[in-house]
């Protein structure tokens, strides 16, 4: 994996985490936290969406959409755990 791939991962993670934080009110964790949530969301979406038979496309936009969906799922789970 080259440095370019790592930079793309960080950019996609930051965008996805930021968008997920906007969707789930109070779910933002700052820049570094959003990057981590976005990357975790990408992993969750990479497992969850194919399991459900959902394919949203390829490329950077598809990766961002997938990551946002996964990050929203992660943030909802985190908010449910925080409430208990």
C-alpha positions in Angstrom: 0.0 0.0 0.0 1.4 3.3 -1.0 1.3 6.7 0.6 -1.4 7.8 -1.9 -3.7 5.0 -0.7 -3.3 6.0 2.9 -4.0 9.6 2.0 -7.2 8.6 0.1 -8.3 6.5 3.1 -7.8 9.5 5.5 -9.7 11.9 3.2 -12.6 9.5 2.6 -12.6 8.7 6.4 -12.7 12.4 7.3 -15.5 13.2 4.8 -17.5 10.2 5.8 -17.1 10.8 9.6 -18.0 14.5 9.2 -21.1 13.7 7.1 -22.1 11.0 9.5 -21.7 13.4 12.4 -24.0 15.8 10.7 -26.6 13.1 10.1 -26.5 11.7 13.6 -26.8 14.8 15.8 -24.2 15.1 18.4 -22.2 12.3 16.8 -19.1 14.2 15.8 -15.8 13.5 17.5 -13.5 16.2 16.0 -11.3 15.7 13.0 -9.2 12.8 14.2 -12.3 11.1 15.7 -14.3 11.6 12.5 -11.5 10.0 10.5 -11.4 7.0 12.8 -15.3 6.7 12.7 -15.2 7.1 8.9 -12.6 4.3 8.5 -14.4 2.0 10.9 -17.6 2.9 9.0 -16.0 1.8 5.7 -15.1 -1.5 7.3 -18.6 -2.0 8.6 -20.2 -1.0 5.3 -17.7 -3.3 3.5 -19.2 -6.2 5.5 -22.8 -5.1 5.9 -23.8 -3.8 2.5 -22.7 -6.9 0.5 -24.4 -9.1 3.1 -27.6 -7.3 2.5 -27.1 -7.4 -1.3 -26.6 -3.7 -1.7 -24.2 -2.3 -4.3 -23.9 1.5 -4.5 -21.2 1.8 -7.2 -17.5 2.2 -7.5 -15.0 5.1 -7.3 -14.4 7.7 -4.7 -18.0 8.8 -4.5 -19.2 5.2 -4.0 -16.6 4.8 -1.3 -17.7 7.9 0.5 -21.4 6.9 0.4 -20.6 3.4 1.6 -18.4 4.8 4.4 -21.1 7.3 5.5 -23.7 4.6 5.7 -21.3 2.5 7.8 -20.3 5.5 10.0 -23.9 6.3 10.6 -24.5 2.7 11.8 -21.4 3.0 14.1 -22.5 6.3 15.5 -26.1 5.0 16.2 -24.6 2.0 18.0 -22.3 4.2 20.0 -25.2 6.5 20.9 -27.3 3.6 22.0 -24.5 2.3 24.2 -23.9 5.7 25.7 -27.6 6.0 26.8 -27.4 2.8 28.9 
